[in-house]
Amino acid sequence: MGGFFGAVCKRDVISDVFFGTDYHSHLGTRRGGMAAYAPDVGLQRDIHNIQNSPFRTKFDKIFDEMHGNSAIGCISDYDPQPMIIRSTLGTYAICMIGIINNADKLIDQYLSFTHGHFSAMTGGNINSTELIASLINQKGDFAEGIKFAQESIEGTASILILKDNGAIIAARDKLGRLPVIIGKSEDGYCVTFESFASQKLDYEIYKELGPGEIVEITADEVKELSPAGKEMRICSFLWTYYGYSTSTYEGVNVEMMRYRNGEILAEQDKAAENAQGVEYVSGVPDSGTPHAIGYANKSGIPFARPFIKYTPTWSRSFTPTHQNERNRVAKMKQIPIHDLIKGKNLLFVDDSIVRGTQLKGTVDFLYDNGAEAVHMRSACPPIMYSCKYLNFSSSNSEMELITRRTIMELEGEEGFNHLDEYSNSNTERGKKLRSVIAENLGFKSLEFQSLEGIVKAIGLPKCKLCTYCWDGKE
């Protein structure tokens, strides 16, 4: 994933962009970067690896190294950015969030007609941000170039550009899969992925860009360069998992959606008479917790935290490169509260079940500490497809998904012709999928949120939501 923040004001904005970018640290773990513009020095840039240290510690000297009334910052899970580009459109800094699935094809096309070159990284890979810039530079202005880039790529790209006159160009991806929000203060504007980042820095929400909308931002105005499109497919996982609880997208707050989602799960369990005798409801921390609070409030079953994550010194569990290292870190962070585990019938709500590897370790940990039974609820439907629009739930093979592996175990490739049935808990195939996963992972029972339930919890029309990873519909 990744996130960005930019600001342009009638005062120095390095502090705003430092803190605003840091507020996106939950979206990426690899690299952080900032770029600024000041008339006396022009464009400046700084990039650091943040795999083992948080953004703020790597950029704590930025106030001595950079200044300017306009700046952009980016948290990235992959390529170093922002990049500074010199082209016929001028010199500018650029960063992007999203994914380019047809990068090799676009690179070959560009090299074949320009006979130019790219800066290659280790292994010969090309920085996705540089590839986006090469597409933009083929047109006569930034707006046309951004539209050309977004039409050319297979995937998603939201873009921030800092020009060499201090203006910022912000572009939301063409189907609005990710949010881009403009904030306004008494002396300028900011642009952000997470709405709370702007509000925390005393910017009021000015507008949310529509799908494909492109604007140019100065300290005095927000000028539309290209209008928003009518079609939107915003990612549903923003609310269930990777969006921050205090943020609001398209008018829907993340925390409130998660409460509603848990309530719907509880209603479904009550109607089906599932999970009888549960003594405590808990969330798999952290993003599963608000879903569990909603479940507990609706069901009347007490909410509790049978284990706590120890986070002061342990890095985020998905930071290490190898899965076994991630599992080890996840295990080391789990500190049990024995009075809430031993002999108890527990129900946990997790934000999603993708591969199931870490979840198996969590359940084993609970049983090792004396749990009588562990029921599991997923706050989203079964993930049947690897995401091809963003980096979330993407994988080298769809067989990494626990649902696909289980279906293959049950009836081979023929099962992939019946994914709709496997998603549905009311069908024989759906019931079998749940029982086999539950047996393999050690759950007393397992259920997933329905597609209808998650759409209801979000509260937007389904036609405006991307649900590809659940139903394969583009």
Disulfide bonds with the S-S distance in Angstrom:
none
